[in-house]
Amino acid sequence: MVVRTCATCAGGMGDTRAMTDTLRAILWGGLSCAILDGTAATIDFGMRGVSFTRLWQGVASGLLGPASFRYGAKSAALGLFCHVLIAMVSAIVFNLAIRYLPSLIKYYLLSGALYGVMVYLFMNLVVIPLSALPKRPFLLSGAIKPMIVHIFCVGLPIALAARRYFK
């Protein structure tokens, strides 16, 4: 099966190489994002006295509610799985956007930084309010540090991986 993509995105090739490059960009971008952002969260919460297990149970509580904290390592593993899934979906969205906005690759540093902020805002203004987590107000003053983390640990790794495969 032949996969057709825009010339900019596929490096001028209209074959399965474009699909392979897209999958590599998604895989590397998503995994880099998951590892960097997960490490940043683990360190940040650890410095505030929150254990690794409790942190990732907290992520799982978005699905399970407060019961998440009764399931030990199982709910922590679910939280980690959700984190990786969200990172991979974030990489998929960015790489799909490249097909329609090839300038995302040309200006990869700017687009990566803006994408990191967009992912942060989407998670905090859409996903978290729709989850089972307790409702809390969005405060810009508390958002600056996490937005910076999302720029460097989410948006830029995804954009850099995409640039690597779509030069």
Secondary structure, DSSP 8 states (H G I E B T S, - for coil): ------HHHHTT--SHHHHHHHHHHHHHHHHHHHHHHHHHHHHHHHHTT--HHHHHHHHHHHHHGGGGGGSTHHHHHHHHHHHHHHHHHHHHHHHHHHHH-THHHHTHHHHHHHHHHHHHHHIIIIIHHHSSS------GGGTHHHHHHHIIIIIHHHHHHHHHH--
